[in-house]
Amino acid sequence: MDLSFNCLRSLKHLTGLKYLTEIKATNNMISSVLEMKEIPLHLDSVDLSSNRIAAIPDLSKHKLLRVLKLNGNKINSIKGL
């Protein structure tokens, strides 16, 4: 799913898309990483480049995630990678 260049502030509304494998949401205004309540079962690749992310939370529950792109953000805190 490509959601790039849409002025999005969050991806929390993607909850419930169980079979989503890839999210590309570059150049938005997203400030947090994968805050969805229900994690897509097969999520494999996420590109959140050029957003407003300052911290990376514990992502250990994302067992199948292989690719996480966060370049162009202002990250100052990383937990649980």
N, C-alpha and C positions, 0 to 999 in steps of 0.2 A: 504494500500500500504506500503510495507516494503522496505525502501531505506537505511537501515543501512549498515555501513562499505563500503561506496562508494566514499569517499573523496569529497563529495558534499560541495559546498560553499553557496548554495542558494536553495530555493524551489520555486522561482518565475516562473519556467517553468511549474508548476502544474496548472497554471491559465487555466480555461476553463473546468476543470474536475468537473462539477457541482454536481455530485452525489457521490463524494468521501466522505466517512464517517470517515476514520481513516488514519492517517499518522504516520509511525514509521520511523524516520530518525536519529537513535542514532549513535554515534561514527563517525561523519563526521567533517567537518570544517565550519559548518553553523554559521553565526555570527548575524543573525537577526531572529525574530520570525514572522512567517506568513506574509511575505511581498508581497503576491500575490495581483495583481490588482483586480482580480475577485475572491471573496471568494466562495469556494464550499458551496452550500446551506445547506448541511446536515452534515458538518464537526462537529464531536462529540468528537474525541479523537486525541491528538497530543503528540507524545513522541519525544522530541528533547534532550534527555539526552546525556551527554558527547560530547558537541560541543564547540563552541567558543562564546557563547552568553554572552554579558555583560549587556544588557539592555532589559527590557520588555516594549514595547510601549503600547499605549492605545489599548486594545483588545475588546472594547465595541461593535464593529461591528460584532464580532463573537458570535452571539446570541445563537447558539445551542451548543457551545463548553462546554463540561462538564469536560473533563480531559485534563490537560496540564502538562506534565512531563518535568522538566528542570534541574533535578539533574545533578551534574557533570559539570556545567558551571561556569563562573565567573561573576555572576550577581551583579551589583552594583547600578542599577537604575530600579525602577518599577513604571509605570504610568498606570492609568486607569483600574485597575483590580476591 
